[in-house]
Amino acid sequence: MKLRYIIVGLLFIVNVLQAGEFISYHEMADRLLQENIKNGMRASTDEVKEAIKTKKALVVDVRTAEEWAGAHIKGSVRVGRQTPEMAIANFVLDDDDKLIYDNLIVVCNTGHRASLEADIFRKMGFKKVKVYALDEWIDECNPIATKYSTQRYKEGRNKKFGLFYSEACYNKKK
């Protein structure tokens, strides 16, 4: 009987000690982002533009469907964070399951979520995985694509979808 109490007590102590090692989502994401920056794995805007133009790397957006609909980089693909390791196969494999892309640039608003997913993609075997913040793209006055319209619907015609710039960019041009 005493042995059972000793074992239960030891298990409790081990669990308490392990709980002290818990890292919050924000702390982990920030740590990974800082590692990416330190190791030169943060993409520049020019690298993103080059990847879209040459298709030598796939630009992967891991934000929610709502965020994607509101603003995304034209030419990027959305895999979301729900099951990115499964969804990425739709974009990196051809019909014969041969790898088309082994380099990725992973995008989110600030680079934090992208850093978490980049870590997963590296473990999956992608050669070069960099992270990028959509905020940087917008702040540098690059156009964003959207699924929303700026015009009223007129019997389903004349919908204006397409590329837009942040308000700050319009103010700079004045």
C-alpha positions as CSV (number, residue, x, y, z in Angstrom):
1,M,0.0,0.0,0.0
2,K,2.8,2.4,0.9
3,L,4.6,1.6,-2.3
4,R,1.5,2.6,-4.3
5,Y,1.5,6.0,-2.5
6,I,5.2,6.5,-3.2
7,I,4.8,5.7,-6.9
8,V,1.8,8.0,-7.2
9,G,3.7,10.7,-5.4
10,L,6.7,10.3,-7.7
11,L,4.5,10.5,-10.8
12,F,2.9,13.6,-9.5
13,I,6.3,15.3,-8.9
14,V,7.5,14.3,-12.4
15,N,4.4,15.7,-13.9
16,V,4.8,19.0,-12.0
17,L,8.4,19.3,-13.2
18,Q,7.5,18.6,-16.8
19,A,4.7,21.2,-16.6
20,G,7.3,23.8,-15.8
21,E,8.8,23.3,-19.3
22,F,5.6,24.4,-21.0
23,I,6.1,27.1,-23.6
24,S,3.1,29.2,-24.7
25,Y,2.1,29.5,-28.3
26,H,3.3,33.1,-28.5
27,E,6.6,32.4,-26.9
28,M,7.3,29.5,-29.2
29,A,6.3,31.3,-32.3
30,D,8.4,34.3,-31.3
31,R,11.4,32.1,-30.5
32,L,11.1,30.4,-33.9
33,L,10.8,33.7,-35.7
34,Q,13.9,35.0,-34.0
35,E,15.8,31.8,-35.0
36,N,14.6,32.2,-38.6
37,I,15.9,35.8,-38.6
38,K,19.2,34.9,-37.0
39,N,19.7,32.0,-39.5
40,G,18.9,34.0,-42.6
41,M,15.7,32.2,-43.2
42,R,13.5,35.3,-43.4
43,A,12.7,36.1,-47.0
44,S,12.9,39.6,-48.4
45,T,10.2,41.2,-50.5
46,D,12.5,40.8,-53.5
47,E,12.8,37.1,-52.9
48,V,9.0,36.7,-52.7
49,K,8.6,38.6,-56.0
50,E,11.3,36.5,-57.6
51,A,9.7,33.3,-56.3
52,I,6.3,34.2,-57.8
53,K,7.9,35.3,-61.1
54,T,10.2,32.4,-61.7
55,K,8.3,29.7,-59.8
56,K,11.5,28.4,-58.3
57,A,9.9,28.5,-54.8
58,L,6.3,28.2,-53.8
59,V,4.8,31.1,-51.7
60,V,2.6,29.4,-49.2
61,D,0.1,31.4,-47.0
62,V,-0.9,29.7,-43.7
63,R,-3.4,32.3,-42.6
64,T,-7.2,31.6,-42.2
65,A,-9.6,31.6,-45.1
66,E,-11.0,34.9,-43.9
67,E,-7.6,36.5,-43.7
68,W,-6.7,35.2,-47.2
69,A,-10.0,36.5,-48.7
70,G,-9.3,39.9,-47.2
71,A,-5.8,40.3,-48.5
72,H,-3.1,38.0,-50.0
73,I,-0.1,38.1,-52.4
74,K,-1.2,37.4,-55.9
75,G,0.5,34.2,-57.0
76,S,0.7,32.7,-53.5
77,V,-1.3,29.6,-52.4
78,R,-3.2,29.1,-49.2
79,V,-2.9,25.9,-47.2
80,G,-4.1,27.2,-43.8
81,R,-2.8,25.9,-40.5
82,Q,-5.4,23.1,-39.9
83,T,-3.5,20.4,-41.8
84,P,-0.8,22.1,-43.8
85,E,1.4,19.0,-44.0
86,M,-1.4,17.3,-46.0
87,A,-2.6,20.3,-47.9
88,I,0.9,21.2,-49.2
89,A,0.9,18.1,-51.3
90,N,-1.8,19.6,-53.6
91,F,0.7,22.3,-54.6
92,V,4.2,20.7,-54.5
93,L,3.5,17.3,-56.3
94,D,2.6,16.7,-59.9
95,D,0.1,14.1,-61.2
96,D,2.8,11.4,-60.8
97,D,3.5,12.4,-57.2
98,K,6.9,13.9,-58.2
99,L,8.1,16.9,-56.2
100,I,7.7,20.1,-58.2
101,Y,8.8,22.5,-55.5
102,D,11.4,21.8,-52.7
103,N,11.8,25.5,-51.7
104,L,9.1,27.3,-49.9
105,I,8.4,30.8,-48.6
106,V,5.8,30.6,-45.8
107,V,3.6,33.7,-45.3
108,C,1.4,35.0,-42.5
109,N,0.7,38.5,-41.1
110,T,3.8,38.9,-38.9
111,G,5.9,35.8,-39.5
112,H,5.0,34.1,-36.3
113,R,2.6,31.5,-37.6
114,A,4.7,31.1,-40.7
115,S,7.7,30.2,-38.4
116,L,5.7,27.4,-36.7
117,E,4.6,26.0,-40.1
118,A,8.1,26.4,-41.6
119,D,9.5,24.2,-38.9
120,I,7.0,21.5,-39.8
121,F,7.8,21.9,-43.6
122,R,11.6,21.6,-42.9
123,K,10.9,18.4,-40.9
124,M,9.0,17.1,-43.9
125,G,12.1,17.4,-46.0
126,F,11.8,20.7,-47.9
127,K,15.3,21.9,-48.7
128,K,14.9,25.6,-48.2
129,V,12.0,27.1,-46.2
130,K,11.9,30.9,-45.5
131,V,9.3,32.9,-43.7
132,Y,7.8,36.2,-44.7
133,A,5.3,38.7,-43.2
134,L,2.5,40.0,-45.3
135,D,2.6,43.2,-43.2
136,E,6.0,43.9,-44.8
137,W,4.6,43.4,-48.3
138,I,1.8,45.9,-47.6
139,D,4.0,48.4,-45.8
140,E,6.3,48.5,-48.9
141,C,3.4,49.5,-51.0
142,N,3.1,46.2,-52.9
143,P,-0.4,45.3,-54.2
144,I,-2.6,42.8,-52.4
145,A,-5.2,40.6,-54.0
146,T,-8.7,40.3,-52.4
147,K,-11.8,38.4,-52.9
148,Y,-14.0,41.3,-51.9
149,S,-15.4,44.0,-54.1
150,T,-15.3,47.8,-53.9
151,Q,-18.4,48.3,-56.0
152,R,-22.0,47.5,-55.4
153,Y,-23.5,44.4,-57.0
154,K,-25.5,45.3,-60.1
155,E,-27.3,42.2,-61.0
156,G,-24.1,40.2,-60.7
157,R,-22.2,42.3,-63.2
158,N,-19.4,44.9,-62.9
159,K,-17.8,43.4,-59.8
160,K,-14.4,44.8,-59.2
161,F,-12.1,42.2,-57.7
162,G,-8.4,42.5,-57.9
163,L,-5.3,44.3,-56.6
164,F,-5.3,47.1,-54.0
165,Y,-2.8,49.1,-52.1
166,S,-2.9,50.2,-48.5
167,E,-4.3,53.7,-47.8
168,A,-0.8,54.8,-46.7
169,C,0.5,54.1,-50.2
170,Y,-2.2,56.2,-51.8
171,N,-1.3,59.1,-49.4
172,K,2.4,58.8,-50.4
173,K,1.5,59.3,-54.0
174,K,-0.4,62.5,-53.4
